[in-house]
Amino acid sequence: RNMRMCGYAPDLPAANLGLLAVAGDGRIATLQRGVNAIINAMAGEVQFANDNETAFALFRKGCLHCEQFPEILDSVGPKTTIVEFLARVATRRTTVRQVQELAAILGKARAWRDAFGQMPPALSNVLSSYLPMQVIMTETTEEEAASVVKEVHGPAQDARIFLRECQSLRWLTIIERSKIDIACAMTECAASLFVCHRGSDHESEAATEEDAAGHQDAWRADANSPLGFEHEGVPACGRFLTVRPDWRALLGSGDPQLRCTGRQFGRQEEFRWCKGDTVQHLPSGQWLYVDPQLPEQVVLDPLRRSSWEALPAI
């Protein structure tokens, strides 16, 4: 039977060609349609908006059908385009668990592990707390990876805390530069109290889903679920820590900065308390950092990160 398909065709070594016959034309064809759908969806913003859900569902189905054939998955490409597609899809809460499980399937193939090593921050945020992916990427045992996850907790739901940076021993404080510029600074005295909110990686109404393989996934928040910080006090009472572009960025300069202007606990207000008591802004993948040379400032940095204490209100 002719295994060649329009667009993408697996490029396996001759010794492994028998896998194609074992997997079957139908499974390979489904995988191929999924890859082609992703390529088409990534061709432009309109195409992505219209077709990303269908493309993701089709690609996921094809991967599930070929899960037992990592050699076939290894040959799927273009990997960079697919990884970028998954990073964009992962920003939707309802697809987080599906993206995690799909990455774990692809990660069984060496070439995909290499591709995920260069993944965008948006995808790294989603996969970093997923235990099966930690096992795959770090080549540790499940017990070792689980012990790391269990060590990371951070403040609990409804905890009322002050945030102190461990090296400078300064406190994160909300300041009002103007009526429209509510910023964050580091001060020598505790002044800003935050109420902590724990979210979920998934919307609550999407509690279970029947996947293409006939399995069900239970979705629930855990100790590493997204964390929000609501300011209790003035200025910006009831507002959440968030990340917004500096107004100077509109003029071609400036970087996104930590602000206290979030009106609700939404995607841009999500942080995660990570290993070493570091705090990461989930959508951007950047870390809260206080430069020892500029201890009065708190910035977002893609690599450097500070350790923080969540000290309870007395």
C-alpha positions, 0 to 999 in steps of 0.5 A: 500500500502506498504510504506517501501522503500530500504535505507531510510524510514520516521520514523513517529509517528503512529498518523502521518502515514496518512501523508504518504498516503496524500503525496503519494508514488511518492513524498516520493519515490522521496525524498528517491531517493534524500537522497540516491543519497546524501549519495552515492555522499558523499562516496568519492571525485570522487563520489561527483565530478560526482554525486553532481549536480544530487543528489542535483537536486533530493533531492531538487525536493523531498523536494519541493514535500513534502514542505507541510509535515514538519513531513515527512521532519523532519524524513529525515536523516542522517541530518549531512551528508545532511548538509555537502553536502549542504555546499559543494554544496553552494560553487557554485555560481549558486546554492546559491539561490536554497540552500537558498530556500531548507534550508528554506523548511527544516527549517520548521521542528524543527529537521532541525532547530537544524541541521542547528544550527551546520552547517559549515561556508560555509553554514552559509555564504550563509544562514545568509543573506537570509531573510526567513532563518533569520525568521526561525532560529531567530523566529523573524518576517519578518519585524524585520529580514528585518530591520537588513538586511537593516541596513547593507550596507558597501562601495558601488561599485567603492568606494575608501576607507581606512580601519581602525579598530575602536578600535585600530584606525590603518589602514589596510596596504599592505606590501611587505615582499618579492617579493612573500610574500605580506602581510597585517599589521595594521599601525598608518597612512593610506597608502593603498587605496582600490577600492571596487567591489560588486559582486553577489551571482549568475552568471549574466547569471543565471538570472532566473530558472524554479524550480520543483514547477513551480516558477521563482526566480529573481537573483540579487545583493543587499546591502549585496552582496559579497564585494571585495577590490582591492589595488590601489597603491604599492606594489601589485597594482591591486591585491585583498585582499584574504585568502591564507595559510601561507607558514609555513602551508605546513610544518605543522604549520601556519594558513590561512592569509589575503594576497593581492595576488588575481589576480581577484575578485573570490570566495577566494576574497569575503568578506561581510560587516556584522552587527556591521561593521564587515567583514567576509571572505565568503569561510572560514567563518572567521572574520577580527580581530585585537587583542588589545594585538597585534594591529599591526597584522590583523588575521582571527578568527572564533569567534572574530571580529573587527569593521571597518570603510571604510573611503573615499579618500579625 
